[in-house]
Amino acid sequence: MKPNTLLIIPPAPYMTSDRAFPPLGILYVGTYLKKNNIPVKILDLTGESKWLDIFKREFYKNIPSYMGITATTPDMPIVMRILKEAKKKSPKTPSLS
């Protein structure tokens, strides 16, 4: 079975609109993986008030082999919550942010 990858775009509640600037870097990574026949899912949590519940549902439904999160410095508290939740359920899933 091929490893599957979950790429996450965290919410940015400090911005007026966290959908104003698309995170092209992580989208390029997702495109590269797809082109190389590596299963990938992109989870866009921007604009979601219940983002942690959405993350848990998606993560628990299909625990990924790998996980990547795009982030800027102000995103780090949310990214750390996502990583903490992921490590509770799957401590061996490698993650990069």
C-alpha positions as CSV (number, residue, x, y, z in Angstrom):
1,M,0.0,0.0,0.0
2,K,1.3,3.4,-1.0
3,P,1.9,6.0,1.8
4,N,-0.8,8.7,1.9
5,T,-0.1,12.3,2.7
6,L,-2.3,14.9,4.4
7,L,-1.4,18.5,3.6
8,I,-3.0,21.1,5.9
9,I,-3.7,24.8,5.4
10,P,-4.5,26.1,8.9
11,P,-6.9,28.9,9.6
12,A,-5.6,32.4,10.2
13,P,-8.2,34.1,12.4
14,Y,-5.9,37.1,12.9
15,M,-6.4,38.1,9.3
16,T,-9.5,39.9,8.0
17,S,-9.8,37.2,5.3
18,D,-7.6,34.1,5.7
19,R,-8.5,33.2,2.1
20,A,-7.1,36.3,0.6
21,F,-3.7,34.8,-0.1
22,P,-3.7,31.2,-1.4
23,P,-0.8,29.1,0.1
24,L,0.8,28.2,-3.3
25,G,3.8,26.4,-1.7
26,I,1.7,23.6,-0.2
27,L,-0.5,23.4,-3.3
28,Y,2.7,22.9,-5.4
29,V,3.7,20.1,-3.1
30,G,0.3,18.5,-3.4
31,T,0.5,18.7,-7.2
32,Y,3.9,17.2,-7.3
33,L,2.8,14.3,-5.1
34,K,-0.3,13.7,-7.3
35,K,1.8,13.7,-10.5
36,N,4.0,11.1,-9.0
37,N,1.1,8.9,-8.1
38,I,1.3,9.5,-4.3
39,P,-2.1,9.7,-2.7
40,V,-2.5,13.1,-1.2
41,K,-5.4,15.0,0.4
42,I,-5.3,18.8,1.0
43,L,-7.3,19.9,4.0
44,D,-8.1,23.6,3.8
45,L,-9.2,24.9,7.2
46,T,-9.3,28.6,6.3
47,G,-12.5,30.3,7.1
48,E,-13.7,27.5,9.4
49,S,-14.8,28.3,12.9
50,K,-14.8,24.6,14.0
51,W,-11.5,23.9,12.3
52,L,-10.2,21.5,15.1
53,D,-13.4,19.3,14.8
54,I,-12.9,19.3,11.0
55,F,-9.3,18.3,11.3
56,K,-10.1,15.5,13.8
57,R,-12.8,14.1,11.6
58,E,-10.5,14.0,8.5
59,F,-7.4,12.8,10.4
60,Y,-9.2,10.0,12.2
61,K,-11.1,8.8,9.1
62,N,-7.8,8.0,7.3
63,I,-4.7,8.4,9.4
64,P,-2.0,9.6,7.0
65,S,1.5,8.1,6.6
66,Y,2.8,11.7,6.4
67,M,1.5,15.1,7.2
68,G,2.6,18.6,6.1
69,I,1.3,21.9,7.3
70,T,2.0,25.3,5.8
71,A,2.5,28.1,8.3
72,T,3.8,31.5,9.0
73,T,4.9,32.6,12.5
74,P,1.4,33.8,13.6
75,D,0.0,30.5,12.6
76,M,2.2,28.5,15.0
77,P,-0.3,28.3,18.0
78,I,-2.9,26.7,15.8
79,V,-0.3,24.5,14.1
80,M,0.9,23.2,17.5
81,R,-2.7,22.4,18.4
82,I,-3.1,20.4,15.2
83,L,0.2,18.6,15.8
84,K,-0.7,17.8,19.4
85,E,-4.0,16.3,18.3
86,A,-2.4,14.3,15.5
87,K,0.3,12.9,17.9
88,K,-2.4,11.8,20.4
89,K,-4.0,9.5,17.8
90,S,-0.9,8.6,15.7
91,P,2.4,9.3,17.5
92,K,4.4,7.8,14.6
93,T,3.0,9.9,11.8
94,P,5.9,12.1,10.6
95,S,4.9,15.7,10.2
96,L,6.6,18.8,8.7
97,S,5.5,22.4,9.2
